[in-house]
Amino acid sequence: MIFHDHYAQVPPAEVDRFVASQELGRLITVGADGTPHVGLYPFVRQGAVVDLHLVREDELTVDLEARPRCVFEVDEVLGGPSRDSPCGRPGWGSMFSGRTT
């Protein structure tokens, strides 16, 4: 894992703007056997709440019913510098962790 200072110094308002500009995010849960499960979903964010729709039988839904902890991540994976990237560099991202309600 590599840590870069320029990512740690991004103001919260810039993180909020970046997340608001994204259409898809990854929901990460953990199965009963410890296997991570990852799904790519469209989402809406209002304040501290991320709203997305899951299928009841989906493994991520099953995971969340058994263990209501997750990580939700948004990023820009490929390409040149983006107008939405606070540091003007490709590959910038933001991650949230929390509990389902």
C-alpha positions as CSV (number, residue, x, y, z in Angstrom):
1,M,0.0,0.0,0.0
2,I,1.3,3.4,-0.9
3,F,0.2,6.6,0.9
4,H,0.5,10.0,-0.7
5,D,0.3,13.3,1.3
6,H,-1.6,15.1,-1.4
7,Y,-4.6,12.7,-0.9
8,A,-4.6,13.3,2.8
9,Q,-4.8,17.1,2.4
10,V,-8.0,17.3,0.3
11,P,-10.6,19.6,2.0
12,P,-13.9,17.9,3.0
13,A,-15.9,20.2,0.6
14,E,-13.7,19.0,-2.3
15,V,-14.4,15.3,-1.3
16,D,-18.1,16.1,-1.2
17,R,-18.0,17.7,-4.6
18,F,-16.1,14.8,-6.1
19,V,-18.4,12.2,-4.7
20,A,-21.5,14.1,-5.9
21,S,-20.0,14.1,-9.4
22,Q,-19.8,10.3,-9.6
23,E,-22.5,8.0,-10.9
24,L,-21.3,4.6,-9.7
25,G,-19.7,3.3,-6.5
26,R,-18.6,0.0,-5.1
27,L,-20.3,-1.6,-2.1
28,I,-18.0,-4.0,-0.3
29,T,-19.3,-6.6,2.3
30,V,-17.8,-9.7,3.9
31,G,-19.4,-13.1,3.6
32,A,-19.8,-15.6,6.4
33,D,-16.5,-17.3,5.4
34,G,-14.6,-14.0,5.3
35,T,-14.7,-13.7,1.6
36,P,-15.2,-10.1,0.4
37,H,-18.0,-9.4,-2.0
38,V,-18.0,-6.3,-4.3
39,G,-20.8,-4.9,-6.3
40,L,-20.9,-1.8,-8.6
41,Y,-24.0,0.3,-8.1
42,P,-25.5,3.6,-9.1
43,F,-26.1,5.7,-5.9
44,V,-27.5,8.9,-4.4
45,R,-25.8,10.6,-1.5
46,Q,-27.5,13.0,0.9
47,G,-25.2,14.1,3.8
48,A,-23.9,11.0,5.5
49,V,-26.4,8.7,3.8
50,V,-25.7,6.7,0.7
51,D,-28.8,5.3,-0.9
52,L,-28.6,2.4,-3.4
53,H,-31.0,-0.4,-4.4
54,L,-30.0,-4.1,-3.9
55,V,-31.8,-7.4,-4.9
56,R,-32.9,-9.3,-1.8
57,E,-31.2,-12.5,-2.9
58,D,-27.9,-10.8,-3.8
59,E,-24.9,-12.0,-1.8
60,L,-24.2,-8.5,-0.6
61,T,-27.7,-8.2,0.8
62,V,-27.3,-11.5,2.6
63,D,-24.0,-10.3,4.0
64,L,-25.6,-7.0,5.2
65,E,-28.5,-8.8,6.9
66,A,-26.0,-11.0,8.8
67,R,-23.3,-8.4,9.4
68,P,-24.5,-4.8,8.9
69,R,-21.1,-3.3,8.2
70,C,-19.8,-2.3,4.8
71,V,-17.5,0.0,2.8
72,F,-18.7,2.1,-0.1
73,E,-16.0,3.5,-2.4
74,V,-16.1,5.8,-5.4
75,D,-13.1,6.6,-7.6
76,E,-11.8,7.5,-11.0
77,V,-9.9,4.5,-12.1
78,L,-8.5,5.4,-15.6
79,G,-7.8,8.4,-17.8
80,G,-6.0,11.7,-17.5
81,P,-6.5,14.4,-15.0
82,S,-10.2,15.0,-14.4
83,R,-12.0,18.3,-13.8
84,D,-13.7,16.6,-10.9
85,S,-10.5,15.4,-9.3
86,P,-9.5,17.8,-6.5
87,C,-5.8,17.2,-7.0
88,G,-6.1,17.2,-10.8
89,R,-4.6,13.7,-11.0
90,P,-6.1,10.5,-12.3
91,G,-7.1,7.7,-10.1
92,W,-8.4,9.8,-7.2
93,G,-11.0,8.2,-4.9
94,S,-13.0,8.5,-1.7
95,M,-14.1,5.8,0.7
96,F,-16.8,5.6,3.3
97,S,-17.3,2.9,5.9
98,G,-20.4,2.5,8.0
99,R,-23.4,0.4,9.0
100,T,-26.6,-0.3,7.1
101,T,-29.9,0.9,8.5
